[in-house]
Amino acid sequence: MTKTGLIMVYTGNGKGKTTAAVGLGLRAVGHGKKVKMIQFMKGPGNVYGETLAVRQMVPSFEIVQCGRDDFVDKQNPEEDDSELAKKGLELARQALSGNYDLVILDEINVVVDFGLLEIDDVIEVVKARAPSVDVVLTGRYAPEQFMEIADLVSEVREVKHHYNKGISAREGIEF
């Protein structure tokens, strides 16, 4: 029986979308699968705990960062931001060709919302994937078109956040 790859979307204003995708990746690795995560909007100078852990302990789970080290200004993105997003989409195209069982496009929803990539270009790459490859699209602001083509959509909703009490980001919790 041939496995049909799924399209999954993790979106919403709550915390934990990337963490959920990493958890899914670890689950896949536990079953002997190869995983690639392309982190859009996150540069190599950013030190995320999940990236450090995966790189240290899980060789069959590859993470590539295709962003810069600081925040992108949605109202005034730099040309480099678009170039990095295009580079990430090309890496996604290659990864989705069948070399990996699961490909995670982390923060791709935000990339599209910021206008760094066109919705149709992302959909074309996702639909052209090898038939057995599962793909996850994460980030706030998932466009309706992504949700329409998805087999699964999970919305992470913020109910309460410690930032509102003035507690800042902490190593091991936010990054």
Buried (B, 14 or more C-beta within 10 A) or exposed (E): EEEEBEBBBBBBEBBBBBBBBBEBBBEBBEEEBBBBBBBBBBEEEBEBBBBEEBEEEBEBBBBBBBBBEEEBEEEEBEEEBBEBBBBBBEBBBBBBEEEBBBBBBBBBBBBBBBEBBEBEBBBEBBEEBBEEBBBBBBBBBBBEEBBEEBEEBBEBEEEEEEEEEEEEEEEEEEB
